[in-house]
């Protein structure tokens, strides 16, 4: 799921790990997004030094204040990380920054990014599925399961054929995760498209398995809207609320979620990835970057980077070996990256751009990792819907599911 309107071809960036305590995470909420003064935004940029969206917010007040030299500093920060402005912005910024700094600004505005295309289409979800948010695939791709927000159902492909699977009383279905040890498939059920009118339907996470007769239900408090989910080795289910800003968890056998991270800590938490040792949960805040929730203490810290990187705009997030795989559809260019973790898992030490600016993408969305590859939604259709209804003049379309080999980190 994305709620906002890049790195260019960085093949690999690597830095030596830095031994230090993880920095604190500054709580953010809707009011944080309303900050407009230069001083407040510069303080925000210090708190979130890997957020491209905060730097972009700085440009307007700096230009308005005639701070051309400081505008160039922001543009250099973005250029160093491969951010690509739209063609109209590339024309306007040099004019707005003033004659004295126009040429320097123009030199910092990158041209359109070169596409990196490394995936292949492995399935097409029928148009009848409507708005597809995420996908789960078995390692051999014999089973592909897509979640539909607008149809409140799963679309399952087995033996090459698609069929619809509904859960009585379900809301919009979005995030999906597999508990492989217990053979339980979990899917989020909430009013994620904000269409309303389904208050009596089940709000939470639904589990199904061939080993149980009836679906399992884990409920969330009223007013919570779940999207992405993840399951750790112990069977604990984690879920993020991108609208309310909280993170929730439920241990195996529990029927209700409890707060792990209270709303107001994150602005729009989305992708979740439990650490291999079970001690932390990596969280992507769509506007501000990557965080870690320390499960024993409940503390939240920021996942810092030792290399130049943009760490906001991340929708899907998964742990694969010593790397976090991130689908970034909220930056420019859109991309899928592998973020190398330090030995203690507290910092980013390298970035591999696996795919970017794919000409067949509309927007990449959620998926799952199977057999060393990310299977993900390549043609998300959120822009075609408003409050669960097709925008006038648009039509339902099939959704392409792509497979991207992840390879392994180089130079580590």
Buried (B, 14 or more C-beta within 10 A) or exposed (E): BBBEEBBBBBEBBBBEBEEEEBBEBBBBBEEBBEBEEBEBBBBBBEBBBBBBBBBBBBBBBBBEEEBBEBBBBBBBBBBEBBBBBEEEBBEEBBEBBBEEBBEBBBEBBBEBBEBBBBBEEBBBBBEEBBBBBBBBBBEEBEBBBBBBBBBBBBBBBEEEEBEEEEBEBBBBBBBBBBBEEBEBBBBBBBBBBEBEEBEEBBBBBBBBBEEEEEBBBBBBBEEBBBBBBBBBEEBBBBBBBBBBBBBBBBEBEEEEBEBBBBBBBBBBBBBBBBBBEEBBBBBBBBBBBBBBBBBEEEBBBBBBBBBBBBBBBBBBBBBBBBBBBBBBBBBBBBBBBBBBBBEEBBBBBBBBBBBBBBEEBBBBBBBBBBEEBBBBBBBBBBEBBBEBEBEEEEEBBBBBBBBBEBBEBEEE
